[in-house]
Amino acid sequence: MPVRIATRDDAHAIARVHVTSWQTSYRGIVPEDLLAGLSVEKRALQWSGRFTSSSEKPPLLVAQSDDEIVGFSEYGASRDKDVPPNTMELYAIYLLQDFQRRGFGRGLWEESLKEIRKATATAVRVWVLEDNTKARGVYEKMGFVYEGKSKEVSIGEVCLKELRYRFEV
């Protein structure tokens, strides 16, 4: 399964994966009206902006099946203040539901990890919703370990708990 660096031309397809995967993965966790109101067009504008930003960011990776983008991963410097230097953060791995459990997520993670190692990171952190047991299981299978840290996040009008996982590079 091909994984490659995304380009600005991929913004709409990435947005489609982002919105669709939220609508399927977060059903029953995030308010239904929030999920129904997600817009591929608005998200595409946000993703387009990532490619035009002048700040230096690690590459965004996309997974393809045939010529269709079916998933993406994004990572960068950790946003947490309590982690050691050289810690990266996996911001997201999202896949269309039909392509889950078929190795695409593993491919995105492995390619992300190669890039993270090139950046000389010593560890990776990821935040995952506590109620998203499926994603937590995936991260644990990839070698991430829950490190006992949590935080409250607001999604729409709901306050949810996120758990922080660690992976030693």
C-alpha positions as CSV (number, residue, x, y, z in Angstrom):
1,M,0.0,0.0,0.0
2,P,1.6,3.2,-1.1
3,V,2.3,5.9,1.4
4,R,3.7,9.2,0.1
5,I,4.2,12.8,1.1
6,A,1.0,14.9,0.5
7,T,0.9,17.9,-1.7
8,R,-1.5,20.9,-1.8
9,D,-3.4,19.1,-4.5
10,D,-4.4,16.5,-2.0
11,A,-6.1,18.9,0.4
12,H,-9.6,18.1,-0.6
13,A,-9.1,14.3,-0.5
14,I,-7.4,14.7,3.0
15,A,-10.4,16.8,4.1
16,R,-12.8,14.0,2.9
17,V,-10.9,11.4,4.9
18,H,-10.7,13.7,7.9
19,V,-14.5,14.5,8.0
20,T,-15.6,11.0,7.0
21,S,-13.4,9.2,9.5
22,W,-14.6,11.6,12.3
23,Q,-18.2,10.8,11.4
24,T,-17.6,7.1,11.6
25,S,-15.0,6.8,14.4
26,Y,-16.5,9.3,16.8
27,R,-20.1,8.3,16.5
28,G,-21.5,7.8,20.0
29,I,-18.5,9.7,21.5
30,V,-18.9,13.2,20.0
31,P,-22.3,14.9,19.7
32,E,-24.1,13.7,16.6
33,D,-25.0,17.3,15.5
34,L,-21.4,18.3,15.5
35,L,-20.5,15.3,13.4
36,A,-23.3,16.0,11.0
37,G,-22.2,19.6,10.6
38,L,-18.6,18.8,9.6
39,S,-17.8,20.2,6.2
40,V,-15.4,18.8,3.7
41,E,-15.1,22.2,2.0
42,K,-14.2,24.0,5.2
43,R,-11.7,21.4,6.2
44,A,-10.2,21.4,2.7
45,L,-9.5,25.2,3.1
46,Q,-7.8,24.4,6.4
47,W,-5.7,21.7,4.9
48,S,-4.8,23.9,1.9
49,G,-3.5,26.5,4.4
50,R,-1.1,23.9,5.9
51,F,0.6,23.7,2.5
52,T,0.9,27.5,2.0
53,S,2.1,28.2,5.6
54,S,5.6,29.6,5.7
55,S,6.5,27.7,8.8
56,E,8.6,24.6,8.5
57,K,6.5,21.6,9.2
58,P,7.2,17.9,8.9
59,P,5.6,16.2,5.9
60,L,2.0,15.2,5.9
61,L,1.7,11.6,4.7
62,V,-1.1,10.0,2.8
63,A,-2.0,6.4,2.1
64,Q,-3.5,5.4,-1.2
65,S,-5.5,2.5,-2.6
66,D,-5.3,2.7,-6.4
67,D,-5.4,6.4,-7.0
68,E,-7.7,7.2,-4.0
69,I,-6.4,8.8,-0.8
70,V,-7.8,6.6,2.0
71,G,-5.9,7.9,5.0
72,F,-3.3,10.3,6.3
73,S,-1.0,10.9,9.2
74,E,0.3,14.1,10.7
75,Y,3.1,14.6,13.3
76,G,5.4,17.3,14.6
77,A,6.9,18.7,17.7
78,S,5.2,17.8,20.9
79,R,2.8,20.5,22.1
80,D,3.2,19.4,25.7
81,K,5.5,21.3,28.1
82,D,6.2,18.4,30.4
83,V,8.0,16.1,27.9
84,P,11.8,15.8,27.3
85,P,13.4,17.6,24.4
86,N,13.3,15.7,21.1
87,T,9.8,14.5,21.8
88,M,7.5,14.4,18.8
89,E,3.7,14.1,18.8
90,L,1.6,12.0,16.5
91,Y,-1.2,14.5,15.9
92,A,-3.4,12.2,13.8
93,I,-3.8,9.0,11.9
94,Y,-7.1,8.8,10.1
95,L,-8.4,6.2,7.7
96,L,-11.7,5.7,5.8
97,Q,-13.6,2.9,7.6
98,D,-13.4,0.5,4.6
99,F,-9.6,0.7,4.8
100,Q,-9.2,0.1,8.5
101,R,-7.8,-3.3,9.7
102,R,-6.1,-3.7,6.3
103,G,-2.6,-2.5,7.1
104,F,-3.0,1.1,5.9
105,G,-2.7,2.5,9.4
106,R,0.3,0.4,10.1
107,G,1.9,1.7,6.8
108,L,1.2,5.3,7.8
109,W,2.7,4.8,11.2
110,E,5.8,3.0,9.9
111,E,6.5,5.8,7.4
112,S,5.8,8.5,10.0
113,L,8.2,6.7,12.4
114,K,10.9,6.7,9.7
115,E,10.6,10.4,9.4
116,I,10.4,10.9,13.1
117,R,13.7,9.0,13.5
118,K,15.3,11.2,10.9
119,A,14.4,14.1,13.0
120,T,16.3,12.5,15.9
121,A,13.3,12.2,18.1
122,T,13.7,10.0,21.2
123,A,10.0,9.5,21.9
124,V,6.5,10.1,20.4
125,R,3.4,11.0,22.3
126,V,-0.2,10.7,21.1
127,W,-3.5,11.9,22.7
128,V,-6.5,9.7,22.3
129,L,-10.1,10.1,23.5
130,E,-10.6,7.8,26.5
131,D,-13.9,6.6,25.1
132,N,-12.3,5.7,21.7
133,T,-11.4,2.2,22.8
134,K,-10.9,1.1,19.3
135,A,-8.2,3.7,18.6
136,R,-6.6,3.0,22.0
137,G,-6.3,-0.6,21.1
138,V,-4.7,0.2,17.8
139,Y,-2.1,2.5,19.4
140,E,-1.3,-0.2,22.0
141,K,-0.9,-2.7,19.3
142,M,1.6,-0.3,17.6
143,G,3.6,-0.2,20.8
144,F,2.3,2.9,22.5
145,V,1.9,2.7,26.3
146,Y,-0.5,4.7,28.3
147,E,1.6,6.9,30.6
148,G,-1.0,7.9,33.2
149,K,-1.6,11.4,31.9
150,S,-5.0,12.8,31.0
151,K,-6.6,16.1,30.1
152,E,-10.1,17.4,29.5
153,V,-10.9,18.7,26.0
154,S,-14.0,20.4,24.8
155,I,-15.5,19.1,21.5
156,G,-18.6,21.1,20.7
157,E,-20.5,21.5,23.9
158,V,-19.2,18.3,25.5
159,C,-16.2,17.9,27.7
160,L,-14.3,14.7,27.0
161,K,-11.1,13.1,28.5
162,E,-8.0,12.4,26.4
163,L,-5.3,10.0,27.5
164,R,-1.6,10.4,26.6
165,Y,0.3,7.5,25.2
166,R,4.1,7.2,24.8
167,F,6.2,5.4,22.2
168,E,10.0,5.2,22.7
169,V,11.8,5.6,19.4
